[in-house]
Amino acid sequence: MGLLCNFCNHQYSQFVPHYPSYENKEALIRHQVIAGYGENIFCPYCLSSARERLVRCMLVQEDIKNKQILHFSPERSIFNYIAQFADVTIADLNPELYLNISRKVKRENLLALSFSTSSFDFVIANHVLEHIFDDLSAMYEIFRVLKPGGVAILQVPFSNSLINSLETEKIINEKQASALFGQKDHVRIYTLNDYMKKLQSVGFICTLISYEVIKRNFFNLALQPNEHFIKIKRPIV
């Protein structure tokens, strides 16, 4: 039995690999960063990525029917899936980058969202916060627009070797960013402990679902090796 894509249900002996570029590779290896690279990343049929397939694994365990969802920096595979069931608002600081997904992409700044407090049942911003200098303010905004009891999916790359998150508070050039963080538009590498503490500091309840548990439950899917999932909820009260 081959590996299965949970978006298109096609099965393959191997998915398409994806490896970091030369300028990013050294930092990712040095800090043992789980960042979406490996042997079985892209589905040959629908081109969904391993990190998108993980998000769907988690979404199928939630009731999203008729729910209000904010999908920030939307991925095509995830958007097409959730749009079948929910009322989805898609947004990004640069909406022109996503017009191939929908013409209804709103221009929004995650540091100052235009939406009313308690507007959404779910917020999905997958691999976004590592791009934002003031990530704590973005977390507060996500908390604000979520309804009490709402769920946020905010996966980020993380290091398995750093003791503390590695970050910069000032703009650096792309070459420096690649050398430090393993991508030209990243401003940090998180540790899971630091990341969860930040989320908890704004009021979220965080539950870590280990890769071992994920793999046991979804053993036949081509997922990112060693990527844990953080379940993030706004408390009901």
SEZA-934765 format. One record per residue (C-alpha): residue number from 1; residue in three letters; x, y, z. Coordinates in nm, 4 decimals, padded with zeros to 6 digits. Example, Ala and Ser with C-alpha at 12.3 -4.5 7.8 and 13.67 -1.06 7.14 Angstrom:
BEGIN
num:1 residuo:ala x:01.2300 y:-00.4500 z:00.7800;
num:2 residuo:ser x:01.3670 y:-00.1060 z:00.7140;
***
This chain:
BEGIN
num:1 residuo:met x:00.0000 y:00.0000 z:00.0000;
num:2 residuo:gly x:00.1363 y:00.3404 z:-00.0959;
num:3 residuo:leu x:00.1088 y:00.6811 z:00.0652;
num:4 residuo:leu x:-00.2272 y:00.8570 z:00.0405;
num:5 residuo:cys x:-00.3120 y:01.2216 z:-00.0228;
num:6 residuo:asn x:-00.6108 y:01.3187 z:00.1913;
num:7 residuo:phe x:-00.7101 y:01.5980 z:-00.0492;
num:8 residuo:cys x:-00.7358 y:01.4099 z:-00.3792;
num:9 residuo:asn x:-00.7331 y:01.0492 z:-00.2456;
num:10 residuo:his x:-00.4621 y:00.9458 z:-00.4898;
num:11 residuo:gln x:-00.2089 y:00.6913 z:-00.3727;
num:12 residuo:tyr x:00.1585 y:00.6758 z:-00.4678;
num:13 residuo:ser x:00.4650 y:00.4793 z:-00.3687;
num:14 residuo:gln x:00.6441 y:00.8131 z:-00.3267;
num:15 residuo:phe x:00.5457 y:01.1770 z:-00.3257;
num:16 residuo:val x:00.7507 y:01.4601 z:-00.4781;
num:17 residuo:pro x:01.0487 y:01.5577 z:-00.2599;
num:18 residuo:his x:01.1265 y:01.9164 z:-00.1671;
num:19 residuo:tyr x:01.4650 y:02.0248 z:-00.0329;
num:20 residuo:pro x:01.5918 y:02.3674 z:00.0785;
num:21 residuo:ser x:01.8005 y:02.5829 z:-00.1489;
num:22 residuo:tyr x:02.1726 y:02.6183 z:-00.0923;
num:23 residuo:glu x:02.1450 y:02.9549 z:00.0833;
num:24 residuo:asn x:01.8820 y:02.8239 z:00.3300;
num:25 residuo:lys x:02.0136 y:02.4749 z:00.3906;
num:26 residuo:glu x:02.2914 y:02.5468 z:00.6402;
num:27 residuo:ala x:02.0741 y:02.7259 z:00.8985;
num:28 residuo:leu x:01.7966 y:02.4671 z:00.8736;
num:29 residuo:ile x:02.0371 y:02.1792 z:00.9280;
num:30 residuo:arg x:02.2326 y:02.3547 z:01.2044;
num:31 residuo:his x:01.9182 y:02.4275 z:01.4060;
num:32 residuo:gln x:01.7338 y:02.1052 z:01.3114;
num:33 residuo:val x:01.4348 y:02.3036 z:01.1849;
num:34 residuo:ile x:01.1117 y:02.1268 z:01.0924;
num:35 residuo:ala x:01.0104 y:02.3535 z:00.8068;
num:36 residuo:gly x:00.8351 y:02.1555 z:00.5361;
num:37 residuo:tyr x:01.1223 y:01.9807 z:00.3600;
num:38 residuo:gly x:01.1845 y:01.6132 z:00.2967;
num:39 residuo:glu x:01.1264 y:01.3144 z:00.0721;
num:40 residuo:asn x:00.7459 y:01.3039 z:00.0487;
num:41 residuo:ile x:00.6226 y:01.6620 z:00.0412;
num:42 residuo:phe x:00.4111 y:01.7421 z:-00.2669;
num:43 residuo:cys x:00.1294 y:01.5276 z:-00.3999;
num:44 residuo:pro x:00.2045 y:01.4538 z:-00.7690;
num:45 residuo:tyr x:-00.1637 y:01.4971 z:-00.8590;
num:46 residuo:cys x:-00.3027 y:01.7938 z:-00.6638;
num:47 residuo:leu x:00.0288 y:01.9467 z:-00.5463;
num:48 residuo:ser x:-00.0855 y:01.9740 z:-00.1848;
num:49 residuo:ser x:00.2045 y:01.9928 z:00.0589;
num:50 residuo:ala x:00.2729 y:01.7826 z:00.3663;
num:51 residuo:arg x:00.2004 y:02.0748 z:00.5973;
num:52 residuo:glu x:-00.1358 y:02.1327 z:00.4267;
num:53 residuo:arg x:-00.2262 y:01.7659 z:00.4628;
num:54 residuo:leu x:-00.1542 y:01.7900 z:00.8357;
num:55 residuo:val x:-00.3940 y:02.0827 z:00.8667;
num:56 residuo:arg x:-00.6660 y:01.8810 z:00.6969;
num:57 residuo:cys x:-00.6023 y:01.5909 z:00.9360;
num:58 residuo:met x:-00.6785 y:01.8266 z:01.2210;
num:59 residuo:leu x:-00.9750 y:01.9933 z:01.0501;
num:60 residuo:val x:-01.1578 y:01.6667 z:00.9884;
num:61 residuo:gln x:-01.1715 y:01.6276 z:01.3654;
num:62 residuo:glu x:-01.3520 y:01.9623 z:01.3993;
num:63 residuo:asp x:-01.7069 y:02.0613 z:01.3108;
num:64 residuo:ile x:-01.6576 y:02.3259 z:01.0423;
num:65 residuo:lys x:-01.9994 y:02.2987 z:00.8766;
num:66 residuo:asn x:-02.1547 y:02.6455 z:00.8375;
num:67 residuo:lys x:-01.8820 y:02.7973 z:01.0518;
num:68 residuo:gln x:-01.7158 y:03.1355 z:00.9959;
num:69 residuo:ile x:-01.3495 y:03.0863 z:00.9022;
num:70 residuo:leu x:-01.0750 y:03.3420 z:00.8422;
num:71 residuo:his x:-00.8063 y:03.1889 z:00.6188;
num:72 residuo:phe x:-00.5000 y:03.4130 z:00.6142;
num:73 residuo:ser x:-00.2384 y:03.3670 z:00.3401;
num:74 residuo:pro x:-00.4648 y:03.0957 z:00.1971;
num:75 residuo:glu x:-00.3342 y:02.7687 z:00.0567;
num:76 residuo:arg x:-00.5354 y:02.6443 z:-00.2400;
num:77 residuo:ser x:-00.5841 y:02.2872 z:-00.1144;
num:78 residuo:ile x:-00.7038 y:02.3949 z:00.2302;
num:79 residuo:phe x:-00.9270 y:02.6712 z:00.0935;
num:80 residuo:asn x:-01.0949 y:02.4417 z:-00.1599;
num:81 residuo:tyr x:-01.1617 y:02.1890 z:00.1161;
num:82 residuo:ile x:-01.3067 y:02.4235 z:00.3796;
num:83 residuo:ala x:-01.5062 y:02.6282 z:00.1265;
num:84 residuo:gln x:-01.7242 y:02.3206 z:00.0664;
num:85 residuo:phe x:-01.8589 y:02.3378 z:00.4207;
num:86 residuo:ala x:-01.7960 y:02.6798 z:00.5739;
num:87 residuo:asp x:-01.8278 y:03.0525 z:00.5126;
num:88 residuo:val x:-01.4633 y:03.1381 z:00.4406;
num:89 residuo:thr x:-01.3059 y:03.4839 z:00.4378;
num:90 residuo:ile x:-00.9622 y:03.4835 z:00.2768;
num:91 residuo:ala x:-00.7133 y:03.7599 z:00.3387;
num:92 residuo:asp x:-00.3502 y:03.8652 z:00.3161;
num:93 residuo:leu x:-00.1348 y:04.1750 z:00.3403;
num:94 residuo:asn x:-00.0606 y:04.1231 z:-00.0312;
num:95 residuo:pro x:-00.3858 y:03.9878 z:-00.1790;
num:96 residuo:glu x:-00.2561 y:04.0084 z:-00.5352;
num:97 residuo:leu x:-00.0437 y:03.7015 z:-00.4601;
num:98 residuo:tyr x:-00.3570 y:03.4903 z:-00.4131;
num:99 residuo:leu x:-00.5822 y:03.5960 z:-00.6999;
num:100 residuo:asn x:-00.5266 y:03.2554 z:-00.8597;
num:101 residuo:ile x:-00.7195 y:03.1099 z:-00.5645;
num:102 residuo:ser x:-01.0007 y:03.3656 z:-00.5507;
num:103 residuo:arg x:-01.0793 y:03.7202 z:-00.6640;
num:104 residuo:lys x:-01.2303 y:03.7882 z:-00.3217;
num:105 residuo:val x:-00.9077 y:03.8062 z:-00.1235;
num:106 residuo:lys x:-00.9250 y:04.0937 z:00.1263;
num:107 residuo:arg x:-00.6264 y:04.3158 z:00.2014;
num:108 residuo:glu x:-00.5689 y:04.2713 z:00.5728;
num:109 residuo:asn x:-00.2841 y:04.3347 z:00.8139;
num:110 residuo:leu x:-00.2621 y:04.0643 z:01.0794;
num:111 residuo:leu x:-00.1447 y:04.3321 z:01.3235;
num:112 residuo:ala x:-00.4642 y:04.5369 z:01.2787;
num:113 residuo:leu x:-00.7497 y:04.3287 z:01.1405;
num:114 residuo:ser x:-01.0613 y:04.5164 z:01.0275;
num:115 residuo:phe x:-01.3006 y:04.2505 z:01.1584;
num:116 residuo:ser x:-01.5161 y:04.2905 z:01.4668;
num:117 residuo:thr x:-01.4286 y:04.1177 z:01.7919;
num:118 residuo:ser x:-01.5514 y:03.7554 z:01.8099;
num:119 residuo:ser x:-01.6210 y:03.7296 z:01.4348;
num:120 residuo:phe x:-01.4821 y:03.3840 z:01.3518;
num:121 residuo:asp x:-01.5124 y:03.0261 z:01.4699;
num:122 residuo:phe x:-01.1739 y:02.9383 z:01.3172;
num:123 residuo:val x:-00.8661 y:03.1309 z:01.2112;
num:124 residuo:ile x:-00.6139 y:02.9527 z:00.9881;
num:125 residuo:ala x:-00.2759 y:03.1204 z:00.9354;
num:126 residuo:asn x:-00.0482 y:02.8328 z:00.8450;
num:127 residuo:his x:00.3262 y:02.9122 z:00.8551;
num:128 residuo:val x:00.2667 y:03.2877 z:00.8784;
num:129 residuo:leu x:00.3821 y:03.4154 z:01.2190;
num:130 residuo:glu x:00.7502 y:03.3448 z:01.1502;
num:131 residuo:his x:00.7300 y:03.6250 z:00.8901;
num:132 residuo:ile x:00.6040 y:03.8904 z:01.1357;
num:133 residuo:phe x:00.8325 y:04.0963 z:01.3612;
num:134 residuo:asp x:00.5603 y:04.1754 z:01.6158;
num:135 residuo:asp x:00.4155 y:03.8262 z:01.6313;
num:136 residuo:leu x:00.2714 y:03.8863 z:01.9783;
num:137 residuo:ser x:00.0454 y:04.1650 z:01.8469;
num:138 residuo:ala x:-00.0670 y:03.9348 z:01.5657;
num:139 residuo:met x:-00.1548 y:03.6681 z:01.8239;
num:140 residuo:tyr x:-00.3616 y:03.9242 z:02.0189;
num:141 residuo:glu x:-00.5492 y:04.0166 z:01.7014;
num:142 residuo:ile x:-00.6207 y:03.6526 z:01.6203;
num:143 residuo:phe x:-00.7425 y:03.6011 z:01.9771;
num:144 residuo:arg x:-00.9642 y:03.9088 z:01.9470;
num:145 residuo:val x:-01.1420 y:03.8103 z:01.6252;
num:146 residuo:leu x:-01.2007 y:03.4522 z:01.7392;
num:147 residuo:lys x:-01.5263 y:03.3726 z:01.9113;
num:148 residuo:pro x:-01.5040 y:03.2290 z:02.2641;
num:149 residuo:gly x:-01.4332 y:02.8596 z:02.2143;
num:150 residuo:gly x:-01.2907 y:02.9288 z:01.8681;
num:151 residuo:val x:-00.9932 y:02.7424 z:01.7230;
num:152 residuo:ala x:-00.6762 y:02.8828 z:01.5646;
num:153 residuo:ile x:-00.4472 y:02.6814 z:01.3375;
num:154 residuo:leu x:-00.1131 y:02.8603 z:01.3512;
num:155 residuo:gln x:00.1586 y:02.6121 z:01.2617;
num:156 residuo:val x:00.5148 y:02.7487 z:01.2340;
num:157 residuo:pro x:00.8596 y:02.6070 z:01.1597;
num:158 residuo:phe x:01.0409 y:02.5147 z:01.4824;
num:159 residuo:ser x:01.3852 y:02.4091 z:01.5958;
num:160 residuo:asn x:01.4692 y:02.0823 z:01.7663;
num:161 residuo:ser x:01.8067 y:02.2082 z:01.8889;
num:162 residuo:leu x:01.7732 y:02.5706 z:01.9997;
num:163 residuo:ile x:01.7148 y:02.6400 z:02.3693;
num:164 residuo:asn x:01.5469 y:02.9735 z:02.2969;
num:165 residuo:ser x:01.3850 y:03.1114 z:01.9826;
num:166 residuo:leu x:01.6270 y:03.2848 z:01.7462;
num:167 residuo:glu x:01.4955 y:03.6165 z:01.6156;
num:168 residuo:thr x:01.5765 y:03.9683 z:01.5065;
num:169 residuo:glu x:01.3928 y:04.2912 z:01.5850;
num:170 residuo:lys x:01.5167 y:04.4848 z:01.2831;
num:171 residuo:ile x:01.4943 y:04.4463 z:00.9080;
num:172 residuo:ile x:01.7887 y:04.2573 z:00.7609;
num:173 residuo:asn x:01.8667 y:04.1763 z:00.4019;
num:174 residuo:glu x:01.7544 y:03.8554 z:00.2366;
num:175 residuo:lys x:02.0994 y:03.6976 z:00.2404;
num:176 residuo:gln x:02.1328 y:03.7540 z:00.6151;
num:177 residuo:ala x:01.7833 y:03.6184 z:00.6796;
num:178 residuo:ser x:01.8582 y:03.3007 z:00.4851;
num:179 residuo:ala x:02.1824 y:03.2524 z:00.6781;
num:180 residuo:leu x:02.0152 y:03.3104 z:01.0155;
num:181 residuo:phe x:01.6684 y:03.1619 z:00.9770;
num:182 residuo:gly x:01.6771 y:02.9414 z:00.6688;
num:183 residuo:gln x:01.4477 y:03.1592 z:00.4561;
num:184 residuo:lys x:01.4890 y:03.5061 z:00.3104;
num:185 residuo:asp x:01.1576 y:03.6401 z:00.4458;
num:186 residuo:his x:01.1637 y:03.4846 z:00.7943;
num:187 residuo:val x:01.2445 y:03.6883 z:01.1044;
num:188 residuo:arg x:01.2812 y:03.4050 z:01.3575;
num:189 residuo:ile x:01.3106 y:03.0363 z:01.4289;
num:190 residuo:tyr x:01.0822 y:02.9318 z:01.7128;
num:191 residuo:thr x:01.1307 y:02.6720 z:01.9783;
num:192 residuo:leu x:00.8054 y:02.4956 z:02.0582;
num:193 residuo:asn x:00.8311 y:02.5931 z:02.4241;
num:194 residuo:asp x:00.8766 y:02.9644 z:02.3494;
num:195 residuo:tyr x:00.6017 y:02.9593 z:02.0884;
num:196 residuo:met x:00.3456 y:02.7992 z:02.3157;
num:197 residuo:lys x:00.4349 y:03.0382 z:02.6000;
num:198 residuo:lys x:00.3702 y:03.3347 z:02.3708;
num:199 residuo:leu x:00.0326 y:03.1966 z:02.2661;
num:200 residuo:gln x:-00.0604 y:03.1264 z:02.6274;
num:201 residuo:ser x:00.0440 y:03.4784 z:02.7310;
num:202 residuo:val x:-00.2328 y:03.6288 z:02.5143;
num:203 residuo:gly x:-00.4906 y:03.3913 z:02.6613;
num:204 residuo:phe x:-00.4934 y:03.0870 z:02.4335;
num:205 residuo:ile x:-00.5194 y:02.7311 z:02.5605;
num:206 residuo:cys x:-00.2547 y:02.5234 z:02.3829;
num:207 residuo:thr x:-00.2382 y:02.1461 z:02.3539;
num:208 residuo:leu x:00.0579 y:01.9788 z:02.1858;
num:209 residuo:ile x:-00.0254 y:01.6768 z:01.9696;
num:210 residuo:ser x:00.2999 y:01.4930 z:01.9103;
num:211 residuo:tyr x:00.4104 y:01.3637 z:01.5728;
num:212 residuo:glu x:00.4106 y:01.0134 z:01.7193;
num:213 residuo:val x:00.0374 y:01.0412 z:01.7929;
num:214 residuo:ile x:-00.0326 y:01.2005 z:01.4536;
num:215 residuo:lys x:00.1609 y:00.9281 z:01.2719;
num:216 residuo:arg x:-00.0186 y:00.6567 z:01.4629;
num:217 residuo:asn x:-00.3586 y:00.7980 z:01.3678;
num:218 residuo:phe x:-00.2689 y:00.8902 z:01.0081;
num:219 residuo:phe x:00.0014 y:00.6359 z:00.9300;
num:220 residuo:asn x:-00.0806 y:00.6106 z:00.5588;
num:221 residuo:leu x:-00.0612 y:00.9823 z:00.4791;
num:222 residuo:ala x:00.2438 y:01.1619 z:00.3427;
num:223 residuo:leu x:00.2964 y:01.4025 z:00.6331;
num:224 residuo:gln x:00.5966 y:01.6087 z:00.7392;
num:225 residuo:pro x:00.8208 y:01.3893 z:00.9578;
num:226 residuo:asn x:00.8489 y:01.5148 z:01.3167;
num:227 residuo:glu x:00.6010 y:01.7998 z:01.2763;
num:228 residuo:his x:00.3991 y:01.8244 z:01.5949;
num:229 residuo:phe x:00.0629 y:02.0017 z:01.5915;
num:230 residuo:ile x:-00.0403 y:02.2695 z:01.8392;
num:231 residuo:lys x:-00.4140 y:02.2834 z:01.9033;
num:232 residuo:ile x:-00.4933 y:02.6440 z:01.9941;
num:233 residuo:lys x:-00.8258 y:02.7546 z:02.1431;
num:234 residuo:arg x:-00.9735 y:03.0750 z:02.2807;
num:235 residuo:pro x:-01.1348 y:02.9855 z:02.6153;
num:236 residuo:ile x:-01.5129 y:02.9921 z:02.6309;
num:237 residuo:val x:-01.5008 y:03.2284 z:02.9304;
***
